[in-house]
Amino acid sequence: MTNSPFPARRMRHLAAALLFCTALVPAASGIVKAQETTAAAVDPNEVVITVNGVEITNADVQMAVAEMTDVLRQVPPQQHGEYILSFLTDVTLVSQEAEKEGFAANEDFKRQLTFLRNKALVQAKLQAVGEAAATEEAIKARYEEAIKDFQPQEEVRARHILVKTEEEAKSIKAEIDGGKSFEDLAKEHSTDGSSQNGGDLGYFTKDMMVAPFGETAFALEVGEVSDPIKTQFGWHIIKLEDKRMSSPPKLEEVRAEVVRNLIQTARRDYIKSLREGADIVRKDEKPAEEKPAE
């Protein structure tokens, strides 16, 4: 086998071998194989390398990729395939020697292995609980429950130009009245972060803005530009773009949040139910005092 171009870095991460089963997130979508093949195009059971008779498969590679995301950011993408295979080779060689020398019989090692096994079981079970909870029917029901009490509010979309002094604001307002583009002047003069978008603030309700700004914006007609007004942030010129009544977000806009909420709730309730039915005795808890007989 050829020498790796990054042996020192790879050896620094050999200690990560025992952490393979602790990942609490799904495996990475890409399986590094020949540095070009995607996960969808490979057989997870296909053997990619054999080390002293031990077969390393695409599934092993995928697990290593998922576990070593941060490490792989430090490695050029074109070297990921070689890096992972070299890493798994070293892990296999060292673990084989540790097995021969009896490390697996060490009581501390057994406790650590039990702990890691339990964490992997927790991952698998909670993933199943979450998947069972996030059905399409449940997603729609949770969404409908969330929006049933939605109260529409008037909201506007406006642009603004923010400057430090009244004199500067009046000068810019004169340019707007003379026909210059509000958006271009916002990009040129506004000190607000919205300047790159031509001063566009998107839609907002009156109470989302400081009083002078909100009141002025809502008093304008669509297309109208205000005179300069002062807030604690400076001097503003406001242009009203649109008025409408607010509406709840569409399901597809919040689907990810709804799914996340369903999964978290299901997992929390599942663990709570286990606790309620379990016999748990903590050594640091004092036994309840018995009431004297009457």
NUROLUM-185550 format. One record per residue (C-alpha): residue number from 1; chain; x, y, z. Coordinates in steps of 0.5 Angstrom, whole numbers, plus 2048, in hexadecimal, padded with zeros to 3 digits. Layout:
// NUROLUM-185550
{node NUM, 'A', {X, Y, Z}},
...
END
This chain:
// NUROLUM-185550
{node 1, 'A', {800, 800, 800}},
{node 2, 'A', {803, 807, 7FE}},
{node 3, 'A', {804, 80C, 804}},
{node 4, 'A', {7FF, 811, 805}},
{node 5, 'A', {800, 818, 804}},
{node 6, 'A', {7FD, 81A, 80A}},
{node 7, 'A', {800, 815, 810}},
{node 8, 'A', {801, 81A, 815}},
{node 9, 'A', {7FA, 81D, 815}},
{node 10, 'A', {7F6, 816, 814}},
{node 11, 'A', {7FA, 813, 81A}},
{node 12, 'A', {7F7, 819, 81E}},
{node 13, 'A', {7F0, 817, 81D}},
{node 14, 'A', {7F1, 80F, 81E}},
{node 15, 'A', {7EE, 811, 825}},
{node 16, 'A', {7E8, 812, 822}},
{node 17, 'A', {7E7, 80B, 820}},
{node 18, 'A', {7E3, 809, 826}},
{node 19, 'A', {7DE, 80F, 825}},
{node 20, 'A', {7DB, 80C, 81E}},
{node 21, 'A', {7D5, 80A, 822}},
{node 22, 'A', {7D4, 810, 826}},
{node 23, 'A', {7D1, 814, 820}},
{node 24, 'A', {7CA, 817, 821}},
{node 25, 'A', {7C9, 81A, 81A}},
{node 26, 'A', {7C7, 816, 814}},
{node 27, 'A', {7CD, 814, 810}},
{node 28, 'A', {7D0, 818, 80B}},
{node 29, 'A', {7CD, 818, 804}},
{node 30, 'A', {7D3, 817, 800}},
{node 31, 'A', {7D7, 811, 801}},
{node 32, 'A', {7DE, 812, 7FF}},
{node 33, 'A', {7E0, 80D, 7FA}},
{node 34, 'A', {7E5, 80E, 7F4}},
{node 35, 'A', {7E4, 815, 7F6}},
{node 36, 'A', {7DE, 816, 7F1}},
{node 37, 'A', {7D9, 811, 7F2}},
{node 38, 'A', {7D3, 813, 7F6}},
{node 39, 'A', {7CF, 80F, 7FB}},
{node 40, 'A', {7C9, 80E, 7F7}},
{node 41, 'A', {7CE, 80A, 7F2}},
{node 42, 'A', {7D1, 805, 7F6}},
{node 43, 'A', {7D0, 7FF, 7FA}},
{node 44, 'A', {7D1, 800, 802}},
{node 45, 'A', {7D3, 7F9, 802}},
{node 46, 'A', {7D8, 7F9, 7FD}},
{node 47, 'A', {7DF, 7F8, 800}},
{node 48, 'A', {7E4, 7FD, 7FE}},
{node 49, 'A', {7EA, 7FB, 802}},
{node 50, 'A', {7EC, 7F5, 806}},
{node 51, 'A', {7F1, 7F5, 80C}},
{node 52, 'A', {7F4, 7EF, 80E}},
{node 53, 'A', {7EE, 7EB, 80C}},
{node 54, 'A', {7E9, 7F1, 80F}},
{node 55, 'A', {7E4, 7F4, 80A}},
{node 56, 'A', {7E3, 7FB, 80A}},
{node 57, 'A', {7DD, 7FD, 806}},
{node 58, 'A', {7D9, 803, 803}},
{node 59, 'A', {7D5, 803, 809}},
{node 60, 'A', {7DB, 804, 80D}},
{node 61, 'A', {7DE, 809, 809}},
{node 62, 'A', {7D7, 80D, 80A}},
{node 63, 'A', {7D7, 80C, 811}},
{node 64, 'A', {7DE, 80F, 811}},
{node 65, 'A', {7DC, 815, 80D}},
{node 66, 'A', {7D7, 817, 811}},
{node 67, 'A', {7DB, 816, 818}},
{node 68, 'A', {7E1, 81A, 815}},
{node 69, 'A', {7DD, 820, 812}},
{node 70, 'A', {7E2, 825, 815}},
{node 71, 'A', {7E8, 822, 814}},
{node 72, 'A', {7E6, 821, 80C}},
{node 73, 'A', {7E6, 829, 80C}},
{node 74, 'A', {7ED, 829, 80D}},
{node 75, 'A', {7EE, 824, 807}},
{node 76, 'A', {7EE, 826, 800}},
{node 77, 'A', {7E8, 823, 7FD}},
{node 78, 'A', {7EC, 81F, 7F8}},
{node 79, 'A', {7EF, 81B, 7FD}},
{node 80, 'A', {7E9, 81A, 801}},
{node 81, 'A', {7E9, 812, 7FF}},
{node 82, 'A', {7F0, 811, 800}},
{node 83, 'A', {7F0, 814, 807}},
{node 84, 'A', {7EA, 810, 809}},
{node 85, 'A', {7EC, 809, 806}},
{node 86, 'A', {7F3, 80B, 80A}},
{node 87, 'A', {7F0, 80D, 810}},
{node 88, 'A', {7EB, 806, 810}},
{node 89, 'A', {7F1, 802, 80F}},
{node 90, 'A', {7F5, 805, 815}},
{node 91, 'A', {7EF, 804, 819}},
{node 92, 'A', {7EF, 7FD, 817}},
{node 93, 'A', {7F6, 7FB, 818}},
{node 94, 'A', {7F6, 7FF, 81F}},
{node 95, 'A', {7F0, 7FB, 821}},
{node 96, 'A', {7F2, 7F5, 81F}},
{node 97, 'A', {7F9, 7F5, 823}},
{node 98, 'A', {7F5, 7F8, 829}},
{node 99, 'A', {7F0, 7F2, 829}},
{node 100, 'A', {7F6, 7ED, 829}},
{node 101, 'A', {7F9, 7F0, 82F}},
{node 102, 'A', {7F3, 7F0, 833}},
{node 103, 'A', {7F0, 7F7, 833}},
{node 104, 'A', {7E9, 7F4, 832}},
{node 105, 'A', {7E9, 7F1, 838}},
{node 106, 'A', {7EB, 7F7, 83C}},
{node 107, 'A', {7E5, 7F9, 841}},
{node 108, 'A', {7E6, 800, 83F}},
{node 109, 'A', {7E5, 7FF, 838}},
{node 110, 'A', {7DF, 7FA, 839}},
{node 111, 'A', {7DC, 800, 83D}},
{node 112, 'A', {7DD, 805, 837}},
{node 113, 'A', {7DB, 800, 832}},
{node 114, 'A', {7D4, 7FF, 836}},
{node 115, 'A', {7D3, 806, 836}},
{node 116, 'A', {7D5, 808, 82F}},
{node 117, 'A', {7D0, 802, 82D}},
{node 118, 'A', {7CB, 805, 831}},
{node 119, 'A', {7CC, 80C, 82E}},
{node 120, 'A', {7CB, 808, 827}},
{node 121, 'A', {7C5, 805, 829}},
{node 122, 'A', {7C2, 80B, 82B}},
{node 123, 'A', {7C3, 80E, 825}},
{node 124, 'A', {7C0, 809, 821}},
{node 125, 'A', {7BA, 809, 825}},
{node 126, 'A', {7B9, 810, 826}},
{node 127, 'A', {7BA, 811, 81E}},
{node 128, 'A', {7B4, 80B, 81D}},
{node 129, 'A', {7B0, 80F, 822}},
{node 130, 'A', {7B0, 816, 81F}},
{node 131, 'A', {7AF, 813, 818}},
{node 132, 'A', {7A9, 80F, 81A}},
{node 133, 'A', {7A6, 816, 81D}},
{node 134, 'A', {7A8, 81A, 817}},
{node 135, 'A', {7A2, 817, 812}},
{node 136, 'A', {79F, 81C, 80D}},
{node 137, 'A', {799, 81B, 811}},
{node 138, 'A', {79C, 81E, 817}},
{node 139, 'A', {7A0, 823, 814}},
{node 140, 'A', {799, 826, 811}},
{node 141, 'A', {796, 825, 817}},
{node 142, 'A', {79B, 829, 81B}},
{node 143, 'A', {79B, 82E, 816}},
{node 144, 'A', {794, 82F, 816}},
{node 145, 'A', {794, 830, 81E}},
{node 146, 'A', {799, 835, 81E}},
{node 147, 'A', {796, 83A, 819}},
{node 148, 'A', {78F, 839, 81B}},
{node 149, 'A', {78F, 83F, 820}},
{node 150, 'A', {793, 843, 81B}},
{node 151, 'A', {790, 84A, 81B}},
{node 152, 'A', {792, 84E, 814}},
{node 153, 'A', {795, 855, 815}},
{node 154, 'A', {796, 85B, 811}},
{node 155, 'A', {79E, 85B, 80E}},
{node 156, 'A', {7A2, 85F, 809}},
{node 157, 'A', {7A8, 85E, 805}},
{node 158, 'A', {7AC, 864, 805}},
{node 159, 'A', {7B3, 867, 803}},
{node 160, 'A', {7B7, 86C, 807}},
{node 161, 'A', {7BD, 870, 807}},
{node 162, 'A', {7C1, 871, 80D}},
{node 163, 'A', {7C6, 877, 80E}},
{node 164, 'A', {7C9, 87A, 814}},
{node 165, 'A', {7C7, 882, 813}},
{node 166, 'A', {7C0, 885, 811}},
{node 167, 'A', {7C4, 889, 80C}},
{node 168, 'A', {7C6, 883, 808}},
{node 169, 'A', {7BF, 880, 809}},
{node 170, 'A', {7BC, 886, 806}},
{node 171, 'A', {7C1, 886, 800}},
{node 172, 'A', {7C0, 87F, 7FE}},
{node 173, 'A', {7B8, 880, 7FF}},
{node 174, 'A', {7B9, 886, 7FA}},
{node 175, 'A', {7BD, 881, 7F5}},
{node 176, 'A', {7B7, 87C, 7F6}},
{node 177, 'A', {7B2, 882, 7F4}},
{node 178, 'A', {7B6, 884, 7EE}},
{node 179, 'A', {7B5, 87D, 7EB}},
{node 180, 'A', {7BB, 879, 7EE}},
{node 181, 'A', {7BA, 872, 7F0}},
{node 182, 'A', {7B9, 870, 7F7}},
{node 183, 'A', {7BC, 86A, 7F6}},
{node 184, 'A', {7C3, 86C, 7F3}},
{node 185, 'A', {7C3, 872, 7F9}},
{node 186, 'A', {7C2, 86D, 7FE}},
{node 187, 'A', {7C8, 869, 7FC}},
{node 188, 'A', {7CC, 86F, 7FB}},
{node 189, 'A', {7CB, 873, 802}},
{node 190, 'A', {7C7, 86E, 807}},
{node 191, 'A', {7CB, 86C, 80D}},
{node 192, 'A', {7C6, 866, 80E}},
{node 193, 'A', {7C7, 85F, 80D}},
{node 194, 'A', {7C2, 85F, 808}},
{node 195, 'A', {7C5, 864, 803}},
{node 196, 'A', {7C8, 85E, 7FF}},
{node 197, 'A', {7C1, 85C, 7FD}},
{node 198, 'A', {7BF, 863, 7FB}},
{node 199, 'A', {7BC, 865, 803}},
{node 200, 'A', {7B7, 85F, 802}},
{node 201, 'A', {7B5, 85D, 809}},
{node 202, 'A', {7B0, 858, 807}},
{node 203, 'A', {7A9, 857, 80A}},
{node 204, 'A', {7A8, 85A, 811}},
{node 205, 'A', {7A2, 85C, 816}},
{node 206, 'A', {7A2, 862, 819}},
{node 207, 'A', {7A4, 860, 820}},
{node 208, 'A', {7AA, 85D, 81D}},
{node 209, 'A', {7AD, 863, 81C}},
{node 210, 'A', {7AF, 869, 821}},
{node 211, 'A', {7A9, 86E, 822}},
{node 212, 'A', {7AB, 874, 81D}},
{node 213, 'A', {7AD, 86F, 817}},
{node 214, 'A', {7A7, 86A, 818}},
{node 215, 'A', {7A2, 870, 818}},
{node 216, 'A', {7A5, 873, 812}},
{node 217, 'A', {7A5, 86D, 80E}},
{node 218, 'A', {79E, 86B, 80F}},
{node 219, 'A', {79B, 872, 80E}},
{node 220, 'A', {79E, 872, 807}},
{node 221, 'A', {79B, 870, 800}},
{node 222, 'A', {79E, 86B, 7FC}},
{node 223, 'A', {7A4, 86E, 7F8}},
{node 224, 'A', {7A4, 874, 7FC}},
{node 225, 'A', {7AB, 877, 7FF}},
{node 226, 'A', {7AB, 87A, 806}},
{node 227, 'A', {7AE, 880, 808}},
{node 228, 'A', {7B4, 87F, 80D}},
{node 229, 'A', {7B2, 87C, 814}},
{node 230, 'A', {7B7, 87B, 81A}},
{node 231, 'A', {7B8, 875, 81E}},
{node 232, 'A', {7BD, 873, 823}},
{node 233, 'A', {7C1, 870, 81D}},
{node 234, 'A', {7C1, 876, 819}},
{node 235, 'A', {7BD, 87A, 814}},
{node 236, 'A', {7B9, 875, 80F}},
{node 237, 'A', {7B5, 876, 808}},
{node 238, 'A', {7B0, 871, 807}},
{node 239, 'A', {7AD, 86E, 801}},
{node 240, 'A', {7A7, 86A, 801}},
{node 241, 'A', {7A7, 864, 7FC}},
{node 242, 'A', {7A0, 860, 7FE}},
{node 243, 'A', {79B, 85F, 804}},
{node 244, 'A', {797, 859, 805}},
{node 245, 'A', {794, 855, 80B}},
{node 246, 'A', {799, 84F, 80E}},
{node 247, 'A', {798, 848, 80C}},
{node 248, 'A', {79B, 842, 810}},
{node 249, 'A', {7A0, 83F, 80C}},
{node 250, 'A', {79F, 839, 808}},
{node 251, 'A', {7A0, 832, 80A}},
{node 252, 'A', {7A6, 831, 805}},
{node 253, 'A', {7A9, 837, 808}},
{node 254, 'A', {7AA, 834, 80F}},
{node 255, 'A', {7AA, 82D, 80E}},
{node 256, 'A', {7B1, 82C, 810}},
{node 257, 'A', {7AF, 830, 817}},
{node 258, 'A', {7A8, 82C, 818}},
{node 259, 'A', {7AC, 825, 817}},
{node 260, 'A', {7B1, 827, 81C}},
{node 261, 'A', {7AC, 829, 821}},
{node 262, 'A', {7A9, 822, 820}},
{node 263, 'A', {7AF, 81E, 821}},
{node 264, 'A', {7B1, 822, 827}},
{node 265, 'A', {7AA, 821, 82A}},
{node 266, 'A', {7AA, 81A, 828}},
{node 267, 'A', {7B1, 818, 82B}},
{node 268, 'A', {7B0, 81C, 831}},
{node 269, 'A', {7A9, 819, 833}},
{node 270, 'A', {7AC, 812, 831}},
{node 271, 'A', {7B2, 813, 836}},
{node 272, 'A', {7AD, 816, 83C}},
{node 273, 'A', {7A8, 810, 83B}},
{node 274, 'A', {7AE, 80B, 83C}},
{node 275, 'A', {7B0, 80F, 842}},
{node 276, 'A', {7A9, 80F, 845}},
{node 277, 'A', {7A9, 807, 844}},
{node 278, 'A', {7B0, 806, 847}},
{node 279, 'A', {7B3, 804, 84E}},
{node 280, 'A', {7B8, 80A, 84F}},
{node 281, 'A', {7BC, 80A, 855}},
{node 282, 'A', {7C1, 810, 856}},
{node 283, 'A', {7C6, 80F, 85C}},
{node 284, 'A', {7C6, 816, 85D}},
{node 285, 'A', {7BF, 817, 85E}},
{node 286, 'A', {7BD, 816, 866}},
{node 287, 'A', {7B7, 811, 867}},
{node 288, 'A', {7B0, 814, 868}},
{node 289, 'A', {7AF, 815, 870}},
{node 290, 'A', {7A9, 811, 872}},
{node 291, 'A', {7A3, 814, 875}},
{node 292, 'A', {7A2, 812, 87D}},
{node 293, 'A', {79C, 80E, 87E}},
{node 294, 'A', {796, 811, 880}},
END
